Amino acid sequence: MSEAINEARLEKVAGKAVGDVASALSIFMAYLGDQAGVFDTLDGMGRVTLSELSKATDLNPKYLHQWLGSVAAAGYVNFHPEDDTFSISPEQALIFGREGQPACMQGFFQAVVSQYDANVKAVETFRTGAGRPWSDQSQCCFCGTDRFFRPGYEAMLVSEWIPSLGGVEDKLKSGAKIADIGCGHGSSSVLMAKAFPNSKVYGFDFHAPSIDEAKAKAKAAGVDNVEFAVASAQDFPGEDYDLVCIFDALHDMGDPVGASAHIHGALSGDGTFMLVEPMAGDAMADNMHPLGQIYYAFSTTVCTPCSLAQDVGLGLGAQAGQKRLTDVLNQGGFANVRRTAETPTNMVLEATG
């Protein structure tokens, strides 16, 4: 016999669902505003009318009117009913505009939109249990991923994360050999190359189009102490690296143990492996919060399918947690693993020995 419906519980769940629908559409509206430059145009204008904003953005006022209604109801911009004007606060501008600032969330939104863009393939993958390679993701996913992580790396990598590692910063200042594995569009590689001009950075990724983009970023940045090449974590070339890094990518790999073992063998005798992974507790119960919800969702459609499309297909997932990551590193040959730094979104592990 089925359980009787509790009307109070039903109303609560329905209210939650309606709120989530509103949030999903708000993310899409925020992405539209970003791509059309509305948030950046509003930033610094003060209170403006629909007509003034339409002229400033060169957008159809009929579309803009509807868009403003949605994002104002969401609290992304401010509506002033006394004179029918709109404005954006400095805090809202940091979240929805001001590209490159750590608080900007447009990269996050772009990555979410990419998953809706490829929803048919996501459903097929989920239903069949098959793997789905990284290369099968939407271009919007590659750009959104880089755009989301880049501000955090710019804020923390050189100033906090590298100094937290034992003796590594001094080596890099003097001149060291660095490998950035799974470098994607190369943002982390270029940051290290710029910060440590006496060192040489080698960026590797198995996705050729990402390597092409990384080379373009390095050229635009004017750095000549970084090189990029197509290679996987299990077969990248070179030896005697002083520092090997993986940023938010080990859990995407089919064989993270094999990758760790190859890294262990490629390091110099006193080299260091810096692993940056999404923040997570060791048990699912530890991750029952909005960030955990987000990471589990991306892991369902991006991270785990990517792993299952490769040899071994361990499928760590984006919420692996320090205990399981440490076990992977130990199996790869690293005797010593410790957390040296953390942010609300990431943990930094140092592996040596």
C-alpha positions as CSV (number, residue, x, y, z in Angstrom):
1,M,0.0,0.0,0.0
2,S,1.4,3.4,-1.0
3,E,2.0,6.0,1.7
4,A,-0.7,8.7,2.0
5,I,0.3,12.1,0.7
6,N,1.3,14.6,3.3
7,E,0.0,17.9,2.0
8,A,2.5,20.0,4.0
9,R,5.5,18.0,2.7
10,L,4.1,18.1,-0.8
11,E,3.8,21.9,-0.7
12,K,7.4,22.1,0.6
13,V,8.8,19.9,-2.1
14,A,6.8,21.7,-4.8
15,G,8.0,25.1,-3.5
16,K,11.6,23.9,-3.7
17,A,11.1,22.7,-7.2
18,V,9.6,26.0,-8.3
19,G,12.5,27.8,-6.8
20,D,14.9,25.5,-8.6
21,V,13.2,26.2,-11.9
22,A,13.5,29.9,-11.3
23,S,17.2,29.5,-10.4
24,A,17.8,27.4,-13.6
25,L,16.3,30.1,-15.8
26,S,18.1,32.9,-13.9
27,I,21.4,31.2,-14.7
28,F,20.4,31.2,-18.4
29,M,19.3,34.8,-18.2
30,A,22.6,35.8,-16.5
31,Y,24.5,34.0,-19.3
32,L,22.5,36.0,-21.9
33,G,23.3,39.2,-20.2
34,D,26.9,38.4,-20.0
35,Q,27.2,37.4,-23.7
36,A,25.3,40.6,-24.7
37,G,27.4,42.8,-22.3
38,V,24.5,44.1,-20.3
39,F,26.0,43.7,-16.9
40,D,29.2,45.4,-17.9
41,T,27.2,48.3,-19.5
42,L,25.1,48.7,-16.4
43,D,28.2,48.8,-14.2
44,G,28.9,52.4,-13.3
45,M,25.9,53.9,-15.1
46,G,23.8,54.4,-11.9
47,R,20.0,54.3,-12.3
48,V,18.9,54.1,-16.0
49,T,15.7,53.7,-17.8
50,L,14.9,50.9,-20.2
51,S,15.3,53.3,-23.1
52,E,18.7,54.5,-21.9
53,L,20.0,51.0,-21.4
54,S,18.7,49.9,-24.8
55,K,20.6,52.7,-26.5
56,A,23.7,51.9,-24.5
57,T,23.7,48.2,-25.3
58,D,22.1,48.5,-28.8
59,L,19.6,45.8,-27.8
60,N,15.9,45.5,-28.8
61,P,14.0,47.2,-25.9
62,K,11.2,44.6,-26.1
63,Y,13.7,41.8,-25.4
64,L,15.6,43.9,-22.8
65,H,12.3,44.7,-21.0
66,Q,11.6,41.0,-20.5
67,W,15.1,40.2,-19.5
68,L,15.3,43.0,-17.0
69,G,12.0,41.7,-15.4
70,S,13.6,38.3,-14.9
71,V,17.0,39.3,-13.6
72,A,15.4,42.0,-11.3
73,A,13.0,39.4,-9.9
74,A,16.0,37.1,-9.3
75,G,17.9,39.9,-7.5
76,Y,20.7,40.1,-10.1
77,V,20.0,43.7,-10.8
78,N,17.8,46.3,-9.0
79,F,14.5,47.6,-10.1
80,H,13.3,51.0,-8.7
81,P,9.5,51.1,-9.2
82,E,9.1,54.7,-8.1
83,D,10.7,55.9,-11.4
84,D,10.9,52.6,-13.5
85,T,14.7,52.6,-13.5
86,F,17.3,49.8,-13.1
87,S,20.7,49.7,-11.5
88,I,23.4,47.3,-10.5
89,S,25.3,47.5,-7.2
90,P,29.1,47.0,-7.0
91,E,28.5,43.6,-5.3
92,Q,26.1,42.5,-8.1
93,A,28.6,43.7,-10.7
94,L,31.4,41.6,-9.1
95,I,29.3,38.4,-9.4
96,F,27.8,39.0,-12.8
97,G,30.4,41.0,-14.6
98,R,34.0,42.3,-14.1
99,E,35.7,39.5,-15.9
100,G,38.7,38.0,-14.2
101,Q,37.7,38.9,-10.7
102,P,37.6,35.9,-8.3
103,A,33.9,36.6,-7.4
104,C,32.7,36.6,-11.0
105,M,30.5,33.5,-11.5
106,Q,29.9,33.8,-15.3
107,G,32.3,30.9,-16.0
108,F,30.2,28.7,-13.6
109,F,27.0,29.8,-15.5
110,Q,28.6,29.1,-18.9
111,A,29.6,25.6,-17.8
112,V,26.0,25.0,-16.6
113,V,24.6,26.2,-19.9
114,S,26.9,23.8,-21.8
115,Q,25.3,20.9,-20.1
116,Y,21.8,21.9,-21.3
117,D,23.3,22.4,-24.7
118,A,24.3,18.8,-24.8
119,N,21.4,17.3,-22.9
120,V,20.6,14.6,-25.5
121,K,24.0,13.1,-25.2
122,A,24.0,13.4,-21.4
123,V,20.7,11.5,-21.2
124,E,22.0,8.8,-23.5
125,T,25.2,8.4,-21.5
126,F,23.3,8.3,-18.2
127,R,20.8,5.7,-19.4
128,T,23.4,3.4,-21.1
129,G,26.2,3.7,-18.5
130,A,28.7,4.2,-21.3
131,G,31.6,6.6,-21.1
132,R,31.7,9.9,-22.8
133,P,35.1,11.5,-23.7
134,W,36.0,15.0,-22.8
135,S,36.2,15.8,-26.5
136,D,32.5,15.1,-26.8
137,Q,31.5,18.0,-24.6
138,S,30.2,21.3,-25.9
139,Q,32.8,23.9,-26.8
140,C,30.9,26.1,-24.3
141,C,32.0,23.6,-21.6
142,F,35.7,24.0,-22.4
143,C,35.5,27.8,-22.3
144,G,33.3,27.8,-19.2
145,T,35.5,25.5,-17.3
146,D,38.6,27.6,-18.0
147,R,36.7,30.8,-17.3
148,F,35.4,29.5,-13.9
149,F,38.7,28.2,-12.6
150,R,41.0,30.9,-13.9
151,P,40.2,33.7,-11.4
152,G,40.7,31.3,-8.5
153,Y,44.0,30.3,-9.8
154,E,45.0,33.9,-10.4
155,A,44.0,34.7,-6.8
156,M,45.6,31.7,-5.0
157,L,48.1,29.7,-7.1
158,V,51.2,31.9,-6.8
159,S,50.3,33.8,-3.6
160,E,49.0,30.9,-1.4
161,W,49.1,27.4,-2.9
162,I,52.7,27.2,-4.1
163,P,54.1,28.9,-0.9
164,S,52.2,26.3,1.1
165,L,54.4,23.5,-0.4
166,G,57.6,22.6,1.3
167,G,60.6,24.4,-0.3
168,V,59.0,24.6,-3.7
169,E,58.6,28.4,-4.1
170,D,62.4,28.9,-3.6
171,K,63.1,26.3,-6.3
172,L,60.8,28.0,-8.8
173,K,62.3,31.4,-8.1
174,S,65.8,30.1,-8.7
175,G,64.8,28.1,-11.8
176,A,63.0,24.8,-11.9
177,K,61.3,22.4,-14.3
178,I,57.5,22.3,-14.0
179,A,54.9,20.0,-15.6
180,D,51.2,21.1,-15.7
181,I,49.2,17.9,-16.5
182,G,45.7,18.3,-17.9
183,C,46.5,21.9,-18.4
184,G,43.4,22.6,-20.5
185,H,43.5,26.1,-22.0
186,G,46.8,26.7,-20.2
187,S,45.7,29.4,-17.7
188,S,47.6,27.8,-14.8
189,S,50.7,27.1,-16.9
190,V,50.8,30.7,-18.1
191,L,50.4,32.0,-14.5
192,M,53.3,30.0,-13.3
193,A,55.5,31.0,-16.3
194,K,54.8,34.7,-15.7
195,A,55.4,34.4,-11.9
196,F,58.6,32.4,-12.2
197,P,60.5,33.6,-15.3
198,N,63.6,31.6,-14.3
199,S,61.7,28.3,-14.5
200,K,60.4,26.4,-17.5
201,V,56.8,25.2,-17.6
202,Y,55.6,22.3,-19.8
203,G,51.9,22.0,-20.2
204,F,50.3,18.7,-21.3
205,D,46.7,17.8,-22.2
206,F,45.2,14.9,-24.1
207,H,42.7,17.3,-25.9
208,A,44.4,18.8,-28.9
209,P,42.1,21.8,-29.4
210,S,42.7,22.8,-25.8
211,I,46.5,22.7,-26.4
212,D,46.0,25.0,-29.5
213,E,44.1,27.4,-27.3
214,A,46.8,27.2,-24.6
215,K,49.5,28.1,-27.1
216,A,47.5,31.1,-28.2
217,K,47.1,32.2,-24.6
218,A,50.8,32.0,-24.0
219,K,51.5,34.0,-27.1
220,A,49.0,36.7,-26.1
221,A,50.6,36.8,-22.6
222,G,54.1,37.2,-24.1
223,V,55.7,34.4,-22.1
224,D,58.4,32.3,-23.7
225,N,59.3,30.0,-20.9
226,V,56.3,27.7,-21.4
227,E,55.7,25.0,-23.9
228,F,52.5,23.0,-24.7
229,A,52.1,19.5,-26.2
230,V,49.4,16.9,-26.5
231,A,50.0,14.0,-24.1
232,S,48.1,12.1,-21.4
233,A,48.9,11.9,-17.7
234,Q,50.1,8.4,-18.2
235,D,52.6,9.1,-21.0
236,F,53.7,12.7,-20.9
237,P,57.4,13.1,-21.7
238,G,60.3,14.3,-19.6
239,E,62.0,13.6,-16.3
240,D,63.5,15.2,-13.3
241,Y,60.6,17.6,-12.9
242,D,60.9,19.7,-9.7
243,L,57.1,20.2,-9.6
244,V,54.3,18.4,-11.3
245,C,50.8,19.9,-10.9
246,I,47.3,18.7,-11.7
247,F,44.5,21.2,-11.3
248,D,40.9,19.9,-11.0
249,A,41.6,17.0,-13.4
250,L,42.8,13.9,-11.6
251,H,39.3,12.7,-10.9
252,D,38.4,13.0,-14.6
253,M,41.1,10.5,-15.5
254,G,40.4,6.9,-16.3
255,D,43.5,5.6,-14.5
256,P,44.5,8.1,-11.8
257,V,46.7,5.5,-10.1
258,G,48.6,5.0,-13.3
259,A,48.8,8.8,-13.8
260,S,50.2,9.1,-10.2
261,A,52.7,6.4,-10.8
262,H,54.0,8.0,-14.0
263,I,54.2,11.4,-12.2
264,H,56.1,9.7,-9.4
265,G,58.6,8.4,-11.9
266,A,59.0,11.7,-13.7
267,L,59.8,13.7,-10.6
268,S,63.4,14.5,-9.4
269,G,64.5,12.9,-6.2
270,D,63.2,15.7,-4.1
271,G,60.4,16.7,-6.4
272,T,56.8,17.5,-5.4
273,F,53.4,16.7,-6.9
274,M,50.8,19.4,-6.2
275,L,47.3,18.1,-6.6
276,V,44.4,20.6,-6.6
277,E,41.0,18.9,-6.4
278,P,37.4,20.1,-5.7
279,M,36.7,20.5,-2.0
280,A,34.8,17.5,-0.6
281,G,34.4,15.5,2.6
282,D,35.2,11.8,2.6
283,A,31.6,10.7,2.9
284,M,28.5,11.7,0.9
285,A,26.9,12.9,4.1
286,D,29.7,15.5,4.4
287,N,28.8,16.9,1.0
288,M,25.0,17.6,1.4
289,H,25.2,21.3,0.7
290,P,24.9,23.5,-2.4
291,L,28.5,23.2,-3.5
292,G,28.4,19.4,-3.1
293,Q,25.1,19.4,-5.1
294,I,26.8,21.4,-7.9
295,Y,29.9,19.2,-8.0
296,Y,27.9,15.9,-7.9
297,A,25.8,17.3,-10.9
298,F,28.9,18.1,-13.0
299,S,30.4,14.8,-12.0
300,T,27.3,13.0,-13.4
301,T,27.5,14.6,-16.8
302,V,31.2,15.5,-17.3
303,C,33.7,14.0,-14.9
304,T,32.6,10.4,-14.4
305,P,31.6,9.9,-18.1
306,C,35.1,11.3,-19.1
307,S,36.8,8.7,-16.8
308,L,34.6,5.8,-17.9
309,A,35.6,6.6,-21.6
310,Q,39.2,5.9,-20.8
311,D,41.2,2.8,-19.9
312,V,40.5,1.4,-16.4
313,G,37.6,3.8,-15.9
314,L,38.0,4.2,-12.1
315,G,35.4,7.0,-12.0
316,L,36.6,8.8,-8.9
317,G,34.1,11.6,-9.4
318,A,34.4,15.3,-8.4
319,Q,33.7,14.6,-4.7
320,A,36.3,11.9,-4.1
321,G,37.5,13.4,-0.8
322,Q,41.0,13.5,0.6
323,K,41.0,10.0,2.0
324,R,40.3,8.4,-1.4
325,L,42.6,10.7,-3.2
326,T,45.4,9.9,-0.7
327,D,44.8,6.2,-1.4
328,V,45.2,6.8,-5.1
329,L,48.4,8.7,-4.5
330,N,49.8,6.0,-2.2
331,Q,49.1,3.4,-4.8
332,G,51.0,5.5,-7.3
333,G,54.1,5.4,-5.1
334,F,53.8,8.6,-3.0
335,A,54.5,7.8,0.7
336,N,53.7,11.3,2.1
337,V,50.4,13.1,1.4
338,R,49.2,16.2,3.2
339,R,46.7,19.0,2.7
340,T,48.6,22.3,2.6
341,A,45.9,24.8,1.6
342,E,42.2,25.0,0.9
343,T,39.5,27.4,-0.3
344,P,35.7,27.0,-0.2
345,T,35.9,25.3,-3.6
346,N,39.3,23.5,-3.6
347,M,41.8,21.5,-1.6
348,V,45.5,21.4,-2.2
349,L,47.4,18.2,-1.6
350,E,51.2,17.8,-1.5
351,A,52.6,14.4,-2.4
352,T,56.2,13.5,-2.0
353,G,58.4,10.5,-1.3
